[in-house]
């Protein structure tokens, strides 16, 4: 991935699944797929990485509420939130200094949204 012409399509699809799908198992698997990318270069350019960080920040903000969870999906809320937390930590570990500069406000938001070790 990364340099392949379909990288943008895969990133958009995964972010779409995280952002728009009501099924939490699908969301969880999309986060897992993002975390499976082995290195920063796998995300493609800065634009793709920025989009993924923005997607995870948005998802973390909305994951705190259960209003969009149906009764059958409610049992997946905690695994969903854990997967988002893990994905956020992973993205922070991959971010370059240039990424951090470009994403200053979202890196700060991501850091603030992630539980501290005392919260876990």
C-alpha positions as CSV (number, residue, x, y, z in Angstrom):
1,X,0.0,0.0,0.0
2,X,1.2,3.6,0.4
3,X,2.5,4.1,-3.2
4,X,-0.3,2.1,-4.9
5,X,-2.8,4.1,-6.9
6,X,-5.6,2.6,-4.8
7,X,-4.3,3.7,-1.4
8,X,-6.6,6.7,-1.4
9,X,-9.6,4.5,-2.1
10,X,-8.8,2.1,0.7
11,X,-8.2,4.9,3.2
12,X,-11.5,6.6,2.2
13,X,-13.4,3.3,2.5
14,X,-12.0,2.5,5.9
15,X,-12.7,6.0,7.2
16,X,-16.2,5.8,5.7
17,X,-16.8,2.6,7.5
18,X,-15.6,4.1,10.8
19,X,-17.6,7.3,10.3
20,X,-20.8,6.2,8.6
21,X,-21.5,2.6,9.3
22,X,-24.0,1.9,12.0
23,X,-22.7,-1.7,12.6
24,X,-20.0,-1.5,15.3
25,X,-18.4,-4.8,14.3
26,X,-17.7,-3.3,10.9
27,X,-16.3,-0.2,12.6
28,X,-14.1,-2.3,14.8
29,X,-12.8,-4.2,11.8
30,X,-12.1,-1.0,9.9
31,X,-10.0,0.3,12.9
32,X,-8.2,-3.0,13.0
33,X,-7.3,-2.7,9.3
34,X,-5.9,0.8,9.9
35,X,-3.8,-0.6,12.8
36,X,-2.5,-3.3,10.5
37,X,-0.7,-0.9,8.3
38,X,2.9,-1.6,9.3
39,X,4.4,1.9,8.9
40,X,3.7,5.5,8.3
41,X,4.5,5.2,4.5
42,X,1.7,2.7,4.2
43,X,-0.9,5.5,4.6
44,X,0.4,7.2,1.4
45,X,1.0,10.9,1.6
46,X,0.3,13.4,4.3
47,X,-3.2,14.0,3.1
48,X,-4.2,10.4,3.6
49,X,-2.6,10.3,7.1
50,X,-4.3,13.6,8.0
51,X,-7.7,12.2,6.9
52,X,-7.2,9.0,9.1
53,X,-6.3,11.1,12.1
54,X,-9.3,13.4,11.6
55,X,-11.6,10.4,11.2
56,X,-10.3,8.8,14.4
57,X,-10.6,12.1,16.4
58,X,-14.2,12.5,15.1
59,X,-15.0,8.9,16.0
60,X,-13.5,9.3,19.5
61,X,-15.6,12.4,20.1
62,X,-18.8,10.6,19.1
63,X,-18.0,7.3,20.8
64,X,-18.6,8.8,24.2
65,X,-22.4,8.8,23.5
66,X,-24.5,5.7,23.0
67,X,-27.4,7.5,21.3
68,X,-26.7,6.0,17.9
69,X,-26.3,2.4,19.3
70,X,-29.2,0.1,18.8
71,X,-29.9,-2.5,21.4
72,X,-28.2,-5.2,19.4
73,X,-25.1,-3.1,18.8
74,X,-24.8,-1.8,22.4
75,X,-22.7,-4.8,23.5
76,X,-20.0,-3.7,21.0
77,X,-19.7,-0.1,22.3
78,X,-16.9,-0.9,24.8
79,X,-14.8,-2.9,22.2
80,X,-15.4,-0.1,19.7
81,X,-14.1,2.5,22.2
82,X,-11.1,0.3,23.0
83,X,-10.3,-0.2,19.3
84,X,-10.5,3.6,18.8
85,X,-8.2,4.2,21.7
86,X,-5.7,1.7,20.4
87,X,-5.9,3.1,16.9
88,X,-5.3,6.6,18.3
89,X,-2.3,5.5,20.2
90,X,-1.0,3.7,17.1
91,X,-1.5,6.8,14.9
92,X,0.3,9.0,17.4
93,X,3.3,6.6,17.4
94,X,3.5,6.8,13.6
95,X,3.1,10.6,13.3
96,X,6.2,12.4,12.0
97,X,7.3,15.8,13.2
98,X,5.8,17.2,10.0
99,X,2.5,15.4,10.6
100,X,2.5,16.8,14.2
101,X,3.0,20.3,12.8
102,X,0.3,19.9,10.2
103,X,-2.1,18.3,12.7
104,X,-1.4,20.4,15.8
105,X,-5.0,20.8,16.9
106,X,-6.0,17.3,16.1
107,X,-2.9,15.7,17.7
108,X,-3.8,17.7,20.8
109,X,-7.4,16.6,20.6
110,X,-6.4,13.0,20.0
111,X,-4.0,13.1,23.0
112,X,-6.8,14.7,25.2
113,X,-9.4,12.1,24.1
114,X,-7.3,9.1,24.8
115,X,-7.5,7.7,28.3
116,X,-4.4,8.1,30.5
117,X,-2.8,5.0,32.0
118,X,-4.6,5.7,35.3
119,X,-7.9,5.7,33.4
120,X,-7.3,2.2,32.0
